[in-house]
Amino acid sequence: MRWIAIFTDTPAMLAVRQQQGQAHLDFLACHKTEIQLAGGCRSDAGGDYIGGLWVMEVPNRARAVALIEQDPYFLSGARQYELRTWGKAFEDEMVVL
Protein backbone atom coordinates (compact mmCIF):
# COMPACT_ATOMS: atom_id res chain seq x y z
CA MET A 1 0.00 0.00 0.00
CA ARG A 2 1.33 3.44 -0.90
CA TRP A 3 1.31 6.31 1.55
CA ILE A 4 2.51 9.87 1.26
CA ALA A 5 3.72 11.95 4.17
CA ILE A 6 3.55 15.70 3.73
CA PHE A 7 5.79 17.43 6.25
CA THR A 8 5.50 20.99 7.51
CA ASP A 9 8.48 22.44 9.35
CA THR A 10 8.58 25.10 12.03
CA PRO A 11 11.25 27.82 11.77
CA ALA A 12 13.32 25.83 14.32
CA MET A 13 13.71 23.08 11.73
CA LEU A 14 16.39 25.03 9.85
CA ALA A 15 18.81 24.47 12.74
CA VAL A 16 17.69 20.85 13.08
CA ARG A 17 18.51 20.28 9.41
CA GLN A 18 22.06 21.48 10.03
CA GLN A 19 22.49 19.34 13.14
CA GLN A 20 20.64 16.17 12.08
CA GLY A 21 21.01 16.23 8.29
CA GLN A 22 23.37 13.28 8.01
CA ALA A 23 21.43 11.20 10.56
CA HIS A 24 18.24 11.88 8.56
CA LEU A 25 19.89 10.84 5.28
CA ASP A 26 21.28 7.70 6.94
CA PHE A 27 17.78 6.90 8.21
CA LEU A 28 16.31 7.29 4.72
CA ALA A 29 19.06 5.09 3.24
CA CYS A 30 18.43 2.41 5.86
CA HIS A 31 14.73 2.33 4.94
CA LYS A 32 14.91 2.95 1.19
CA THR A 33 12.90 -0.16 0.33
CA GLU A 34 9.96 1.36 2.22
CA ILE A 35 10.62 5.11 1.82
CA GLN A 36 10.94 5.00 -1.93
CA LEU A 37 11.00 8.72 -2.65
CA ALA A 38 11.86 11.55 -0.28
CA GLY A 39 12.87 15.17 -0.49
CA GLY A 40 12.58 18.66 0.90
CA CYS A 41 10.08 21.30 -0.19
CA ARG A 42 10.67 25.04 -0.61
CA SER A 43 8.36 27.94 -1.39
CA ASP A 44 10.60 28.93 -4.28
CA ALA A 45 13.87 27.86 -5.88
CA GLY A 46 16.82 28.62 -3.64
CA GLY A 47 14.63 29.40 -0.62
CA ASP A 48 14.80 27.75 2.77
CA TYR A 49 13.23 24.34 3.20
CA ILE A 50 9.76 24.57 4.73
CA GLY A 51 8.84 20.89 4.74
CA GLY A 52 9.20 17.67 2.85
CA LEU A 53 7.46 14.78 1.13
CA TRP A 54 7.87 11.02 1.29
CA VAL A 55 6.31 8.33 -0.85
CA MET A 56 6.25 5.04 1.03
CA GLU A 57 5.37 1.49 0.09
CA VAL A 58 4.45 -0.18 3.39
CA PRO A 59 1.91 -2.80 4.48
CA ASN A 60 -0.26 -0.47 6.57
CA ARG A 61 -0.72 2.94 8.21
CA ALA A 62 0.91 1.79 11.45
CA ARG A 63 4.17 1.06 9.63
CA ALA A 64 4.10 4.45 7.88
CA VAL A 65 3.60 6.20 11.22
CA ALA A 66 6.41 4.17 12.80
CA LEU A 67 8.84 5.17 10.06
CA ILE A 68 7.92 8.84 10.25
CA GLU A 69 8.09 9.01 14.01
CA GLN A 70 11.53 7.30 14.16
CA ASP A 71 13.12 9.77 11.74
CA PRO A 72 15.69 12.07 13.42
CA TYR A 73 14.00 15.09 11.83
CA PHE A 74 10.63 14.20 13.36
CA LEU A 75 12.17 13.41 16.75
CA SER A 76 13.34 17.03 16.96
CA GLY A 77 9.78 18.21 17.56
CA ALA A 78 10.14 20.86 14.83
CA ARG A 79 8.10 19.03 12.21
CA GLN A 80 4.48 17.95 11.75
CA TYR A 81 2.99 15.68 9.10
CA GLU A 82 -0.14 14.67 7.26
CA LEU A 83 -0.39 11.06 6.17
CA ARG A 84 -2.51 9.95 3.23
CA THR A 85 -2.91 6.89 1.08
CA TRP A 86 -1.88 7.46 -2.52
CA GLY A 87 -2.66 5.73 -5.77
CA LYS A 88 -0.66 6.48 -8.90
CA ALA A 89 -2.51 7.20 -12.11
CA PHE A 90 -1.48 4.92 -14.96
CA GLU A 91 -0.28 2.32 -12.48
CA ASP A 92 1.37 0.17 -15.16
CA GLU A 93 3.67 2.96 -16.39
CA MET A 94 7.14 3.33 -14.85
CA VAL A 95 8.31 6.79 -13.85
CA VAL A 96 11.94 7.78 -13.53
CA LEU A 97 12.75 10.97 -11.67
Solvent accessible surface area in square Angstrom, and as a share of the most:
residue,aa,sasa,rsa
1,M,120,0.54
2,R,64,0.23
3,W,18,0.06
4,I,24,0.12
5,A,0,0.00
6,I,56,0.28
7,F,7,0.03
8,T,81,0.47
9,D,18,0.10
10,T,56,0.32
11,P,123,0.77
12,A,63,0.49
13,M,1,0.01
14,L,74,0.37
15,A,51,0.40
16,V,19,0.11
17,R,40,0.15
18,Q,162,0.72
19,Q,139,0.62
20,Q,69,0.31
21,G,16,0.15
22,Q,122,0.54
23,A,43,0.33
24,H,18,0.08
25,L,101,0.50
26,D,79,0.41
27,F,26,0.11
28,L,28,0.14
29,A,60,0.47
30,C,103,0.61
31,H,35,0.16
32,K,141,0.60
33,T,112,0.65
34,E,35,0.16
35,I,7,0.04
36,Q,102,0.45
37,L,78,0.39
38,A,41,0.32
39,G,42,0.40
40,G,40,0.39
41,C,54,0.33
42,R,101,0.37
43,S,90,0.58
44,D,94,0.49
45,A,106,0.82
46,G,70,0.67
47,G,25,0.24
48,D,94,0.49
49,Y,78,0.30
50,I,88,0.45
51,G,1,0.01
52,G,3,0.03
53,L,64,0.32
54,W,4,0.02
55,V,17,0.10
56,M,0,0.00
57,E,63,0.28
58,V,5,0.03
59,P,101,0.63
60,N,72,0.37
61,R,121,0.44
62,A,72,0.56
63,R,69,0.25
64,A,0,0.00
65,V,39,0.23
66,A,33,0.25
67,L,0,0.00
68,I,0,0.00
69,E,68,0.30
70,Q,91,0.40
71,D,1,0.00
72,P,26,0.16
73,Y,11,0.04
74,F,48,0.20
75,L,122,0.61
76,S,48,0.31
77,G,65,0.63
78,A,6,0.05
79,R,11,0.04
80,Q,125,0.55
81,Y,55,0.21
82,E,88,0.40
83,L,18,0.09
84,R,121,0.44
85,T,78,0.45
86,W,102,0.36
87,G,61,0.58
88,K,45,0.19
89,A,74,0.57
90,F,151,0.63
91,E,101,0.45
92,D,132,0.68
93,E,101,0.45
94,M,177,0.79
95,V,94,0.54
96,V,141,0.81
97,L,163,0.81
